[in-house]
Amino acid sequence: MRRVRFAPSPTGTLHVGNALTAVLNRRLGEQLLLRIDDTDPARNVPGGEEALLADLDWLGVQWDEGPLRQSERADAYRAAAEQLGRDRFDGITLLRADGTATYHLASVVDDAEFEITHVIRGNDHRPNEALHRRLHEALGTRPPEYVHHGLILGPDGKKLSKRAEGATVASLRSEGIPAAAVRAYLEELGLPKHDVHLDLARIRRLAVDAIGAMQDAELANAAGVPAEVVPALRGARNLVEAREYARIVLEPDEADVDAPETMRRFAELWSNGTSDPREVLRELKAVGGDLHALRLALTGRDRGPELWAVLAALPREEALRRARAAL
């Protein structure tokens, strides 16, 4: 049984590099323990754990055990330090002055007690492997197998700051990238041996694919809009744009439209029972209809969803009412 753990610190929303670690542990582990490494009060932020849990839930990363909080296991760490007979090991502090355990001691004790068989983490932790093995040996416990993966760097090849565009799960979500697209991107990376550069363009392409693959009800729920306007959302590049498309359909702006013949011909075609908006638009264009004027009449905007999609999303009587109001 491959037992793994994902062990973020409660510092707020997940960095995409940590999200990659979470996805890898879920994919490669048969049992996943979620551990919150919160022994350093200086790094913890209010609401940090809740933000982490929300990000994992949004990404669809489910854990089998936890969350286990290291702040609640002080006795176990003190007992291990007493077993070692000192507060320092190989020049590394094990217990702080206030008695709280440092990362190295707490991590090794937990991995041993919870029988973690594989530790899957970023290359930035590779220098810790030798120390952790020595700590396991000193404590008489069996070390797990350590697997390190490449980091996600910025486009410039440097460490990706949380403030950088697209560097956190929260920033991608606020941009309107569907969770399925972020998860797909992280799955595509696999277990990278070397560092990789964050590819926002790829994530955005995957967002278009994810929106296209959603069922109507799923897309309406993801965008937070009524199901009847979903046809107008299909060309959106992200969920923010999808919500804007819905607003264009549901809340038209006022616009001056001077194309009475187009409005009359549209009303005639659309009221005769024809159900295919594409066919109606083809016929309207064939007789010289002004499709831009029709868009203005229906939405009050020069741009937005494809015109046939606007017609598909609007109730027939509402589309006719808007066209007649433009006469």
C-alpha positions in Angstrom: 0.0 0.0 0.0 1.6 3.3 -1.1 0.8 5.8 1.6 1.6 9.4 0.7 1.1 12.8 2.3 0.5 16.4 1.1 1.8 18.8 3.7 1.3 22.5 3.0 1.8 25.3 5.4 -1.3 27.4 6.1 0.0 30.5 4.3 -3.0 31.1 2.1 -4.0 30.0 -1.4 -2.0 27.3 -3.0 0.9 28.2 -5.2 0.7 26.3 -8.5 3.9 24.4 -7.6 2.3 23.1 -4.4 -0.9 22.3 -6.4 1.3 20.1 -8.6 2.6 18.3 -5.6 -0.9 17.8 -4.4 -2.1 16.4 -7.7 1.0 14.1 -8.0 0.4 12.7 -4.5 -3.2 12.0 -5.3 -2.4 10.3 -8.5 0.5 8.2 -7.3 -0.7 7.5 -3.8 -3.2 4.8 -2.8 -3.9 6.5 0.5 -3.3 10.3 0.9 -2.9 12.0 4.3 -3.5 15.7 4.3 -1.1 17.3 6.9 -1.1 20.9 7.8 2.5 22.0 8.7 1.6 24.8 11.1 4.3 24.7 13.8 5.8 28.0 12.7 3.4 30.8 13.9 5.3 33.4 12.0 4.4 31.8 8.7 0.7 31.0 9.4 -1.9 33.5 8.2 -5.5 33.8 9.4 -7.8 31.8 7.2 -4.8 30.1 5.6 -5.9 26.6 6.2 -9.4 27.3 5.0 -8.0 28.8 1.8 -5.9 25.6 1.2 -8.8 23.3 1.8 -11.0 25.3 -0.6 -8.3 25.2 -3.3 -7.9 21.5 -3.0 -11.6 21.0 -3.1 -11.9 23.2 -6.2 -9.2 21.2 -7.9 -10.9 17.9 -7.0 -8.0 16.6 -4.9 -9.6 14.5 -2.2 -7.7 13.1 0.7 -8.3 9.9 2.7 -7.1 11.0 6.1 -6.8 14.4 7.8 -6.4 17.3 7.9 -3.8 16.4 10.6 -2.4 19.6 12.2 1.2 19.5 13.5 0.3 22.2 16.0 -1.7 19.6 17.8 1.1 17.1 18.1 3.6 18.9 20.2 3.9 16.1 22.7 5.0 13.6 20.1 7.8 16.0 18.9 9.0 16.7 22.4 9.2 12.9 23.1 11.3 12.4 19.9 13.6 15.2 20.9 14.0 13.7 24.3 14.8 10.3 22.7 17.5 12.0 20.7 18.7 13.7 23.9 19.2 17.1 22.5 17.5 20.1 20.8 19.9 20.1 17.9 20.9 17.5 15.4 23.7 17.8 12.8 23.7 21.5 13.5 19.9 21.9 12.9 17.5 23.1 15.5 14.9 20.6 16.4 12.9 22.5 19.0 12.5 26.3 19.1 13.0 28.3 22.3 9.2 28.1 22.8 9.2 24.3 22.6 7.6 24.0 19.2 9.2 21.6 16.7 10.9 22.8 13.6 10.0 21.4 10.1 12.7 18.7 10.1 11.8 17.0 13.3 8.0 17.3 12.9 8.1 16.0 9.4 10.2 13.0 10.2 8.2 12.1 13.3 4.9 12.3 11.4 6.2 10.4 8.4 7.2 7.6 10.7 4.2 7.5 12.9 1.7 7.6 10.1 3.6 5.0 8.0 4.2 7.2 5.0 5.9 5.0 2.4 6.6 7.6 -0.3 7.3 11.3 0.1 6.6 13.1 -3.2 7.7 16.8 -3.1 9.5 19.5 -5.1 13.2 19.6 -5.9 13.6 22.5 -3.4 13.3 19.8 -0.6 16.0 17.5 -2.1 18.7 18.9 0.2 16.6 17.8 3.2 16.6 14.2 2.2 20.0 13.2 3.7 19.2 15.0 7.0 15.8 13.3 7.2 17.3 9.9 6.6 19.8 10.5 9.4 17.0 11.6 11.7 15.0 8.4 11.0 18.1 6.4 11.7 18.7 8.2 15.0 15.0 7.6 16.0 15.1 4.0 14.9 12.4 4.5 12.3 12.2 3.5 8.7 12.5 6.3 6.2 10.1 6.6 3.3 11.1 6.5 -0.3 11.8 10.1 -1.4 10.6 11.3 -4.8 11.4 14.8 -6.0 9.9 16.6 -8.9 10.8 19.7 -10.9 9.5 23.1 -9.8 7.2 25.4 -11.7 9.2 28.6 -12.4 8.3 31.9 -13.9 8.7 32.7 -17.6 12.1 34.2 -16.8 13.3 30.9 -15.3 13.3 32.4 -11.8 11.3 31.3 -8.7 7.7 32.0 -9.3 6.4 34.6 -6.9 2.9 34.2 -5.5 2.3 37.7 -6.8 3.0 36.8 -10.4 0.2 36.4 -12.9 -1.3 32.9 -12.7 1.0 31.8 -9.9 -1.7 30.7 -7.5 -4.9 28.6 -7.7 -6.9 31.6 -6.5 -5.6 33.9 -9.2 -6.4 31.3 -11.9 -9.9 30.9 -10.5 -10.5 34.6 -10.4 -9.4 34.9 -14.0 -12.2 32.4 -14.8 -10.1 29.4 -15.6 -12.2 26.3 -14.9 -10.9 23.9 -12.3 -10.8 21.1 -14.9 -8.3 23.2 -17.0 -6.0 23.8 -14.1 -6.1 20.1 -13.1 -5.5 19.0 -16.7 -2.5 21.3 -17.0 -1.0 19.9 -13.8 -1.7 16.3 -14.9 0.0 17.1 -18.2 3.2 18.0 -16.4 3.3 14.6 -14.9 6.3 14.0 -12.6 8.7 16.4 -14.2 12.4 15.5 -13.6 13.5 19.1 -14.3 12.0 22.5 -13.6 9.4 23.8 -16.0 8.1 27.3 -16.8 4.6 28.2 -16.1 2.7 28.1 -19.4 -0.3 30.4 -19.0 -1.1 30.2 -22.7 -1.5 26.5 -22.4 -3.7 26.8 -19.3 -5.9 29.3 -21.2 -6.2 26.9 -24.2 -7.2 24.2 -21.8 -9.8 26.5 -20.3 -11.5 26.8 -23.7 -11.5 23.0 -24.1 -12.9 22.6 -20.6 -15.8 25.0 -21.2 -16.5 23.3 -24.5 -16.7 19.9 -22.7 -19.1 21.0 -20.0 -22.7 19.9 -20.0 -25.2 22.8 -20.1 -26.1 22.5 -16.4 -22.4 22.2 -15.4 -21.5 25.3 -17.3 -24.4 27.3 -16.0 -23.4 26.3 -12.4 -19.7 27.1 -13.0 -20.5 30.5 -14.4 -23.3 31.2 -11.9 -25.8 32.1 -14.6 -29.3 30.8 -15.6 -29.3 27.6 -17.7 -31.3 29.2 -20.5 -28.4 31.5 -21.5 -25.9 28.7 -21.8 -26.0 28.7 -25.7 -24.5 32.2 -25.6 -21.6 31.1 -23.4 -20.1 28.4 -25.7 -17.6 30.7 -27.4 -16.3 32.1 -24.1 -12.6 31.8 -23.4 -13.0 31.6 -19.6 -15.8 31.8 -17.0 -15.4 35.6 -16.5 -16.1 36.1 -20.2 -18.9 33.6 -20.0 -20.5 35.6 -17.2 -20.1 38.8 -19.3 -21.7 37.0 -22.2 -24.7 36.1 -20.0 -25.0 39.7 -18.9 -25.0 40.9 -22.5 -27.9 38.6 -23.2 -29.8 39.3 -20.0 -29.1 43.0 -19.5 -29.0 44.7 -22.9 -27.7 48.2 -23.2 -29.7 50.9 -25.0 -28.5 51.7 -28.5 -29.7 53.8 -31.4 -30.5 51.5 -34.3 -31.6 52.8 -37.7 -32.3 49.7 -39.8 -36.1 49.3 -40.0 -36.1 47.0 -42.9 -33.7 44.6 -41.1 -35.9 44.7 -38.0 -39.0 44.0 -40.0 -37.5 41.2 -42.0 -36.0 39.6 -38.9 -39.3 39.8 -37.0 -41.0 38.1 -40.0 -38.5 35.3 -40.2 -38.2 34.7 -36.5 -41.9 34.7 -35.8 -42.7 32.1 -38.5 -41.6 29.2 -36.3 -38.2 28.6 -37.7 -36.1 27.1 -34.9 -32.6 27.3 -36.3 -31.1 30.8 -35.6 -28.3 30.2 -38.1 -30.7 29.6 -40.9 -32.6 32.8 -40.0 -29.4 34.8 -40.0 -28.4 33.3 -43.4 -31.7 34.3 -44.9 -31.6 37.7 -43.4 -28.1 38.3 -44.7 -29.1 37.0 -48.1 -31.7 39.8 -48.5 -29.2 42.5 -47.4 -30.1 42.5 -43.7 -27.7 44.5 -41.4 -26.6 41.9 -38.9 -24.6 44.4 -36.9 -27.8 46.5 -36.5 -29.6 43.4 -35.3 -26.8 42.7 -32.7 -27.2 46.3 -31.4 -31.0 45.8 -31.2 -30.7 42.6 -29.3 -27.8 43.4 -27.0 -26.9 47.1 -27.3 -23.3 46.2 -27.9 -21.0 45.9 -30.9 -19.4 42.7 -29.7 -20.2 39.7 -27.6 -21.4 36.2 -28.2 -22.0 35.0 -31.7 -25.3 36.4 -33.0 -26.9 33.0 -33.5 -26.0 32.1 -29.9 -27.7 35.3 -28.7 -30.8 34.2 -30.5 -30.6 30.7 -29.2 -30.3 32.0 -25.6 -33.1 34.5 -25.8 -36.8 33.5 -25.6 -38.3 34.0 -29.0 -40.8 36.6 -27.8 -38.1 38.6 -26.0 -35.9 38.7 -29.2 -38.9 39.9 -31.2 -39.8 42.5 -28.6 -36.2 43.9 -28.7 -36.2 44.0 -32.5 -39.6 45.7 -32.6 -38.5 48.2 -29.9 -35.7 49.2 -32.3 -38.2 50.2 -35.0 
